[in-house]
């Protein structure tokens, strides 16, 4: 079968022939229609301890070989298989049926990325009218988080990131009330100016200096939820900046499959009404190397690839 293959740790994928998976007890064979790609895939953490060559794991939508049912599956394919291939093998508890009115791209984006947004935002207990800041707002998770914050009652949502064109698109689409371009001469002053008197909740998707800068733009009682480390894993924190504030590190991926499925199904409902809009970057399986490079460079969009013409890419 055709697949996007990683031949060694750290290598970019190459499209070629890969052995097909065979049926196993407790796992489901799936003909893949659409595959997704995210930061976790390119980081390579999931490949620790696996043998090479292997297929890009990713997440995707396809059809169960046994009965043709359309299903979503996460990035836990049975090694060495994955979403970026014509067929994959996935543990049965990680295979979830997709409603007929949900397109492939929505099913994928409401999986890993949207779960990473909704879990910490719910733990932040946003109160009606509060000011919410999303650091790293131009990525898929950030775009979803801004919209979910509004749904949970935020009165003002602000997106911060480095790319001015991507930030401008957030405002053009009405996703953010204000934006802040990070990396300027005084990020603290810029964040304070956009905060409407101070942020009550900060969803931090990057850590590093942006997190430290954001603390100085928060009110007493603020809740800071950090779930990513793209701007650095180590910070030198002045505890005075946390006085009467709460900083929490939130892991979203280790929940049991049944819990993650319930979250995903809730997110599908939210994607219908009030609606969640995203930017997408579309590729084909043959363009796996280009998609991989785009993810590494920060695409400000959810990367998806057409694997089979049977995919339902749009609702």
C-alpha positions as CSV (number, residue, x, y, z in Angstrom):
1,X,0.0,0.0,0.0
2,X,1.1,3.6,-0.4
3,X,2.1,5.4,2.8
4,X,4.2,8.3,4.1
5,X,7.1,6.5,5.7
6,X,9.6,7.6,8.3
7,X,12.8,5.7,7.9
8,X,14.8,6.9,10.9
9,X,14.3,9.2,13.9
10,X,14.2,12.9,12.9
11,X,13.9,12.1,9.2
12,X,11.2,13.7,7.0
13,X,8.6,11.3,5.5
14,X,9.0,9.7,2.1
15,X,6.0,8.4,0.2
16,X,6.4,4.8,-1.0
17,X,5.2,1.2,-0.6
18,X,4.6,-0.1,2.9
19,X,3.3,-3.5,4.1
20,X,-0.4,-3.6,4.8
21,X,-1.7,-4.3,8.3
22,X,-3.5,-7.6,9.0
23,X,-6.4,-8.2,11.3
24,X,-5.7,-8.5,15.1
25,X,-7.9,-9.2,18.0
26,X,-9.0,-6.0,19.7
27,X,-8.0,-3.8,16.7
28,X,-9.9,-2.5,13.7
29,X,-8.7,-2.4,10.1
30,X,-9.5,1.0,8.5
31,X,-9.3,2.2,4.9
32,X,-8.1,5.8,5.3
33,X,-9.9,8.6,3.5
34,X,-8.4,11.7,5.2
35,X,-5.4,12.1,7.5
36,X,-4.5,14.9,9.8
37,X,-1.1,16.2,11.0
38,X,-0.2,18.1,14.1
39,X,2.7,19.3,16.2
40,X,2.8,16.1,18.2
41,X,3.5,14.1,15.1
42,X,6.5,16.2,14.0
43,X,7.9,16.3,17.5
44,X,8.3,12.5,17.2
45,X,7.7,11.8,20.9
46,X,5.3,9.0,20.0
47,X,8.0,7.2,18.1
48,X,10.2,6.6,21.1
49,X,10.8,2.9,21.4
50,X,9.4,2.0,18.0
51,X,11.2,0.3,15.1
52,X,11.7,2.0,11.8
53,X,10.5,2.3,9.1
54,X,7.0,3.4,10.3
55,X,4.1,5.3,9.0
56,X,3.3,8.9,10.2
57,X,0.8,8.2,13.0
58,X,-1.5,11.3,12.9
59,X,-5.3,11.0,13.2
60,X,-7.8,10.5,10.5
61,X,-11.2,9.5,9.1
62,X,-11.9,6.4,7.1
63,X,-14.1,3.3,6.7
64,X,-14.0,0.2,8.7
65,X,-13.0,-2.6,6.4
66,X,-15.4,-5.0,8.0
67,X,-18.6,-3.0,7.3
68,X,-17.8,0.2,5.6
69,X,-18.8,2.4,8.5
70,X,-17.3,5.8,8.5
71,X,-15.1,6.4,11.6
72,X,-12.7,8.7,13.2
73,X,-9.5,7.4,14.8
74,X,-6.9,9.2,16.9
75,X,-3.1,9.0,16.8
76,X,-2.8,5.7,18.6
77,X,-2.6,3.4,15.6
78,X,-1.0,0.0,16.2
79,X,2.7,0.4,15.5
80,X,4.2,0.7,12.9
81,X,1.0,1.8,11.1
82,X,-0.6,5.2,11.0
83,X,-3.1,7.6,9.4
84,X,-0.9,8.6,6.5
85,X,-1.4,5.4,4.6
86,X,-4.1,3.8,2.5
87,X,-4.9,1.4,5.4
88,X,-4.2,1.4,9.1
89,X,-4.9,-0.7,12.2
90,X,-6.3,1.0,15.3
91,X,-7.2,-0.3,18.8
92,X,-11.0,-0.8,18.8
93,X,-11.6,1.6,21.7
94,X,-9.9,4.4,19.7
95,X,-12.3,4.0,16.7
96,X,-15.4,6.3,16.9
97,X,-18.3,6.5,14.4
98,X,-18.7,9.8,12.6
99,X,-22.2,11.3,12.2
100,X,-23.3,11.7,8.7
101,X,-23.5,15.5,8.8
102,X,-19.9,15.9,10.0
103,X,-17.2,16.3,7.4
104,X,-13.8,14.7,7.6
105,X,-11.9,17.9,8.4
106,X,-14.2,18.8,11.3
107,X,-14.1,15.3,12.7
108,X,-10.3,15.5,12.8
109,X,-9.9,19.0,14.1
110,X,-12.4,18.3,16.9
111,X,-10.2,15.4,18.0
112,X,-6.7,16.0,19.5
113,X,-6.5,19.8,18.9
114,X,-9.9,20.8,20.2
115,X,-9.6,18.5,23.2
116,X,-6.4,20.4,24.0
117,X,-8.4,23.6,24.1
118,X,-11.6,22.5,25.9
119,X,-10.1,20.6,28.8
120,X,-8.0,23.5,30.2
121,X,-10.7,26.1,29.5
122,X,-13.3,24.2,31.4
123,X,-10.8,23.8,34.3
124,X,-10.4,27.6,34.3
125,X,-14.1,28.1,35.1
126,X,-14.6,31.2,32.9
127,X,-17.2,33.5,34.4
128,X,-19.5,35.6,32.3
129,X,-17.8,38.7,31.0
130,X,-14.3,37.8,32.0
131,X,-11.2,38.7,29.9
132,X,-9.4,35.8,28.3
133,X,-6.0,35.7,26.7
134,X,-4.8,32.9,24.4
135,X,-1.1,32.7,23.9
136,X,-0.2,31.0,20.6
137,X,-3.6,31.9,19.2
138,X,-3.0,31.5,15.5
139,X,-2.5,27.7,15.5
140,X,-5.4,25.2,15.3
141,X,-5.7,24.8,19.0
142,X,-5.5,28.6,19.6
143,X,-8.2,29.3,17.0
144,X,-10.5,26.8,18.6
145,X,-9.7,28.1,22.1
146,X,-10.7,31.6,21.3
147,X,-14.1,30.5,20.1
148,X,-14.7,28.1,23.0
149,X,-13.8,30.9,25.5
150,X,-16.5,33.0,24.0
151,X,-18.9,30.1,24.2
152,X,-18.1,29.6,27.9
153,X,-19.0,33.3,28.6
154,X,-15.9,35.3,28.1
155,X,-16.7,39.0,27.5
156,X,-13.4,39.8,25.7
157,X,-11.1,37.3,24.0
158,X,-7.6,38.4,22.9
159,X,-5.2,36.4,20.8
160,X,-1.4,36.7,21.0
161,X,1.2,35.2,18.7
162,X,4.2,36.2,16.5
163,X,2.6,36.2,13.0
164,X,1.0,39.6,12.3
165,X,-0.8,38.3,9.1
166,X,-2.2,35.3,11.0
167,X,-3.3,37.6,13.8
168,X,-5.0,39.9,11.4
169,X,-7.0,37.0,10.0
170,X,-8.3,36.2,13.5
171,X,-9.8,39.7,13.7
172,X,-11.1,39.7,10.2
173,X,-13.0,36.5,10.9
174,X,-14.3,37.9,14.2
175,X,-12.6,35.2,16.3
176,X,-10.7,37.7,18.5
177,X,-11.7,41.1,19.9
178,X,-8.1,42.2,19.9
179,X,-4.7,40.7,19.0
180,X,-1.2,41.3,20.3
181,X,1.9,40.6,18.2
182,X,4.5,39.0,20.5
183,X,8.2,39.7,20.1
184,X,7.9,43.5,20.0
185,X,9.8,46.1,22.0
186,X,7.5,45.7,25.1
187,X,5.2,42.7,25.1
188,X,4.1,43.4,28.7
189,X,2.9,46.8,27.8
190,X,1.1,45.5,24.6
191,X,-0.6,42.8,26.6
192,X,-1.7,45.2,29.3
193,X,-3.1,47.6,26.7
194,X,-5.2,44.8,25.2
195,X,-6.4,43.3,28.5
196,X,-9.2,45.7,29.3
197,X,-7.9,46.2,32.9
198,X,-6.3,42.7,33.3
199,X,-6.8,39.2,32.1
200,X,-8.9,36.8,34.2
201,X,-7.9,33.7,32.4
202,X,-4.8,32.9,30.3
203,X,-4.6,29.8,28.1
204,X,-0.9,29.4,27.5
205,X,-0.1,27.2,24.5
206,X,3.6,28.2,24.3
207,X,5.2,28.7,27.7
208,X,8.6,30.5,27.8
209,X,8.8,34.3,27.8
210,X,5.2,34.8,26.5
211,X,3.9,33.2,29.6
212,X,6.1,35.3,31.9
213,X,5.0,38.5,30.1
214,X,1.3,37.5,30.3
215,X,1.4,37.2,34.1
216,X,2.1,40.9,34.5
217,X,-1.1,41.6,32.5
218,X,-3.4,39.6,34.7
219,X,-5.7,40.5,37.6
220,X,-5.6,39.1,41.1
221,X,-7.6,35.9,41.0
222,X,-6.5,35.1,37.5
223,X,-6.2,31.4,36.4
224,X,-3.3,30.5,34.1
225,X,-3.6,27.2,32.3
226,X,-0.5,26.1,30.4
227,X,-0.6,23.2,27.9
228,X,2.3,23.8,25.5
229,X,6.0,24.5,25.4
230,X,6.7,25.8,21.9
231,X,8.4,29.0,23.2
232,X,10.5,27.1,25.8
233,X,10.0,24.5,28.6
234,X,12.1,26.3,31.2
235,X,11.1,29.7,32.8
236,X,12.6,31.8,35.5
237,X,9.5,32.8,37.5
238,X,9.3,35.6,40.0
239,X,6.8,34.2,42.5
240,X,5.6,37.8,43.2
241,X,4.0,37.6,39.7
242,X,1.9,34.7,40.9
243,X,0.6,36.4,44.0
244,X,-3.1,35.7,44.3
245,X,-3.1,33.9,41.0
246,X,-3.2,30.2,40.0
247,X,-0.9,28.6,37.5
248,X,-1.8,25.0,36.4
249,X,-0.1,22.7,34.0
250,X,-2.7,20.7,32.2
251,X,-2.2,17.4,30.3
252,X,-5.0,16.5,27.9
253,X,-4.0,13.3,26.2
254,X,-3.8,10.7,28.9
255,X,-7.5,10.3,29.6
256,X,-9.2,6.9,29.0
257,X,-10.6,6.4,25.5
258,X,-14.2,6.6,26.7
259,X,-13.6,10.0,28.3
260,X,-11.9,11.3,25.2
261,X,-14.7,10.0,23.0
262,X,-17.3,11.8,25.1
263,X,-15.3,15.1,24.9
264,X,-15.0,14.6,21.1
265,X,-18.8,14.1,20.7
266,X,-19.5,17.2,22.7
267,X,-17.1,19.2,20.5
268,X,-18.9,17.9,17.4
269,X,-22.1,19.4,18.8
270,X,-20.3,22.7,19.5
271,X,-18.9,22.7,16.0
272,X,-22.5,22.6,14.7
273,X,-23.9,25.3,17.0
274,X,-22.8,27.9,17.7
275,X,-20.2,26.8,15.2
276,X,-16.4,26.6,15.2
277,X,-14.5,27.9,12.1
278,X,-10.9,27.1,11.3
279,X,-8.3,27.6,8.7
280,X,-7.2,24.5,6.9
281,X,-4.2,23.6,4.7
282,X,-5.1,20.8,2.3
283,X,-2.6,18.3,0.9
284,X,-2.6,14.9,-0.7
285,X,-0.8,11.8,0.6
286,X,1.8,12.3,-2.1
287,X,2.6,15.7,-0.6
288,X,3.5,14.3,2.8
289,X,6.9,15.8,2.8
290,X,5.5,19.3,2.0
291,X,2.8,18.9,4.7
292,X,5.5,17.8,7.2
293,X,7.7,20.9,6.4
294,X,4.6,23.2,6.7
295,X,3.8,21.8,10.2
296,X,7.4,22.3,11.3
297,X,7.3,25.9,10.2
298,X,4.0,26.7,11.9
299,X,1.1,26.6,9.4
300,X,-1.5,28.7,11.4
301,X,-3.9,26.1,10.0
302,X,-5.0,22.5,10.5
303,X,-3.1,20.3,8.1
304,X,-5.2,17.6,6.4
305,X,-4.5,15.3,3.5
306,X,-6.7,13.5,1.1
307,X,-5.8,9.8,1.0
308,X,-8.8,8.4,-0.8
309,X,-11.3,10.1,-3.1
310,X,-14.0,8.6,-0.9
311,X,-13.3,11.1,1.8
312,X,-16.0,13.6,2.8
313,X,-13.9,16.6,3.2
314,X,-16.7,19.2,3.4
315,X,-20.0,19.0,5.1
